[in-house]
Amino acid sequence: MKVQMKNKRFTTIMIILVVFPFVLIIGFTTLIKGIDLIWEVKEYKYYSNEENFVEVTSEINHIVWNHSEQRVTIGLSNVPETFSDNCFDIEEENYKILLENGGEEYLQLGTAVTIVTAPRYFGDGYIMPIVAIKVGEYELLNYEDGYEGLMESYRIF
C-alpha cells in the first residue's frame, strides 16, 4: 500500500513538473501571438484607408539594402513634423519590383525622391512602409502596385 502511494505521488509530481511548464509555455505563446495579431489588425485597418497615405519629397540620407530579407530601409533628411520618424522601408513583392526597375542604381545617398507612405508609427522598431517611390519623373514603384503589395502582406485577414 505504501509503495502504491509513493508511486501515485511520484506520478503526480512528474505530471506537475512536466505538464505545467508545457501548459505555461503554450499559454504564453498564445498570448504573445494574440498581441501580435491585435497589432496586425490595427495596421491593416489603418492601411486599408487610402486617405492615410501622403506624398513626401526629400533627399535620402540613409539607405541599407538587405537582399536576404528582401528589404531596403531608407532614411529621409526632411519629413513633415506630423511624421513619427524619418525611416521607411520597402519589402517583399514591392522590393522585387523596385529592383526590377533599377532601384539600386537610382537610389543613392543624396538622391531626391518622392515617396508615398502612411506616416503612423506602430511601436518601437516599427518602420513605415513606402508604397510608391520615384526619382524625378521615373517611377521605381507605382502606387497601385505598391499599395497592392503592402495589402498582400495582410492577406490573413
C-alpha positions as CSV (number, residue, x, y, z in Angstrom):
1,M,0.0,0.0,0.0
2,K,2.8,2.4,0.9
3,V,4.6,1.7,-2.4
4,Q,1.4,2.5,-4.3
5,M,1.0,5.8,-2.5
6,K,4.6,6.6,-3.3
7,N,4.1,5.8,-7.0
8,K,0.9,8.0,-7.1
9,R,2.8,10.9,-5.5
10,F,5.7,10.4,-7.9
11,T,3.3,10.3,-10.9
12,T,1.5,13.4,-9.6
13,I,4.8,15.3,-9.1
14,M,6.1,14.3,-12.5
15,I,2.8,15.4,-14.2
16,I,3.1,18.7,-12.4
17,L,6.8,19.2,-13.4
18,V,6.3,18.1,-17.0
19,V,2.8,19.2,-17.9
20,F,2.6,22.5,-16.0
21,P,5.6,24.1,-17.8
22,F,4.3,22.9,-21.1
23,V,0.8,24.4,-20.5
24,L,2.5,27.6,-19.3
25,I,4.6,27.8,-22.5
26,I,1.6,27.2,-24.7
27,G,-0.4,29.8,-22.8
28,F,2.4,32.4,-23.0
29,T,2.9,31.7,-26.7
30,T,-0.8,32.1,-27.4
31,L,-0.8,35.4,-25.5
32,I,2.1,36.8,-27.5
33,K,0.6,35.7,-30.8
34,G,-2.7,37.3,-29.8
35,I,-1.0,40.6,-29.0
36,D,0.9,40.4,-32.3
37,L,-2.4,39.7,-34.1
38,I,-4.1,42.8,-32.4
39,W,-1.3,45.0,-33.8
40,E,-1.6,43.5,-37.3
41,V,-5.4,44.2,-37.2
42,K,-4.7,47.8,-36.2
43,E,-2.1,48.1,-39.0
44,Y,-4.5,46.5,-41.6
45,K,-7.3,48.9,-40.6
46,Y,-5.0,51.9,-40.9
47,Y,-3.5,50.9,-44.2
48,S,-6.9,49.9,-45.6
49,N,-7.9,53.6,-45.6
50,E,-6.1,55.0,-48.6
51,E,-6.7,58.6,-47.3
52,N,-3.9,57.9,-44.7
53,F,-1.3,57.8,-47.5
54,V,0.6,61.0,-48.3
55,E,3.3,62.1,-50.7
56,V,6.6,63.5,-49.5
57,T,9.7,64.7,-51.4
58,S,13.1,64.7,-49.7
59,E,16.7,63.6,-50.0
60,I,18.0,60.1,-49.0
61,N,20.4,60.4,-46.0
62,H,20.5,56.7,-45.1
63,I,20.0,53.6,-47.2
64,V,20.5,49.9,-46.4
65,W,19.8,47.1,-48.9
66,N,19.2,43.7,-47.3
67,H,18.8,41.2,-50.1
68,S,18.5,38.2,-47.8
69,E,15.4,39.7,-46.1
70,Q,14.2,41.3,-49.4
71,R,14.1,44.8,-47.9
72,V,15.6,48.2,-48.3
73,T,15.4,50.8,-45.5
74,I,15.6,54.4,-46.5
75,G,16.1,57.4,-44.2
76,L,15.0,60.9,-45.5
77,S,16.5,64.2,-44.5
78,N,13.3,66.2,-44.2
79,V,9.8,64.9,-43.4
80,P,6.8,66.8,-42.1
81,E,6.6,67.3,-38.4
82,T,3.5,65.1,-38.2
83,F,5.6,62.1,-39.1
84,S,6.8,60.0,-36.1
85,D,10.1,59.1,-37.8
86,N,12.1,59.7,-41.0
87,C,12.9,56.0,-41.6
88,F,10.9,53.9,-44.2
89,D,11.1,50.6,-45.9
90,I,10.2,48.6,-49.0
91,E,9.7,44.9,-48.5
92,E,8.7,41.6,-50.2
93,E,6.9,42.0,-53.6
94,N,7.5,45.8,-53.6
95,Y,11.2,45.2,-53.1
96,K,11.3,42.9,-56.1
97,I,9.5,45.5,-58.3
98,L,12.0,48.1,-57.0
99,L,15.0,46.0,-58.0
100,E,13.5,45.2,-61.4
101,N,13.1,48.9,-62.1
102,G,16.7,49.7,-61.2
103,G,16.3,50.8,-57.6
104,E,19.9,50.1,-56.6
105,E,21.1,52.3,-59.5
106,Y,18.8,55.2,-58.8
107,L,18.5,55.2,-55.0
108,Q,21.8,56.6,-53.6
109,L,22.7,58.9,-50.7
110,G,21.7,62.5,-51.5
111,T,19.2,61.4,-54.2
112,A,16.0,63.5,-54.1
113,V,13.0,61.1,-54.1
114,T,9.2,61.4,-53.9
115,I,7.6,58.7,-51.8
116,V,4.1,57.8,-50.8
117,T,3.7,56.4,-47.3
118,A,1.3,56.3,-44.4
119,P,3.0,58.1,-41.5
120,R,1.6,56.3,-38.5
121,Y,4.1,54.7,-36.1
122,F,3.1,51.3,-34.7
123,G,5.6,50.8,-31.9
124,D,9.3,50.6,-31.1
125,G,11.3,49.3,-34.0
126,Y,8.4,49.8,-36.5
127,I,9.4,51.2,-39.9
128,M,6.8,53.0,-42.0
129,P,6.2,51.4,-45.5
130,I,6.8,53.1,-48.8
131,V,4.1,52.2,-51.4
132,A,5.4,54.4,-54.2
133,I,8.7,55.9,-55.0
134,K,10.1,57.9,-57.8
135,V,13.3,59.8,-58.7
136,G,12.4,62.8,-60.8
137,E,9.7,61.6,-63.1
138,Y,11.0,58.0,-63.2
139,E,8.7,55.7,-61.2
140,L,10.6,52.9,-59.4
141,L,7.4,51.6,-57.7
142,N,4.0,52.9,-58.7
143,Y,1.3,53.5,-56.1
144,E,-1.2,50.8,-57.4
145,D,1.4,48.0,-57.3
146,G,3.0,49.2,-54.1
147,Y,-0.4,49.5,-52.3
148,E,-1.4,46.1,-53.5
149,G,1.9,44.6,-52.4
150,L,1.5,46.1,-48.9
151,M,-2.0,44.9,-48.5
152,E,-1.0,41.5,-49.8
153,S,1.2,41.1,-46.7
154,Y,-2.0,41.4,-44.6
155,R,-4.0,38.7,-46.6
156,I,-4.6,36.6,-43.5
157,F,-7.5,38.9,-42.7
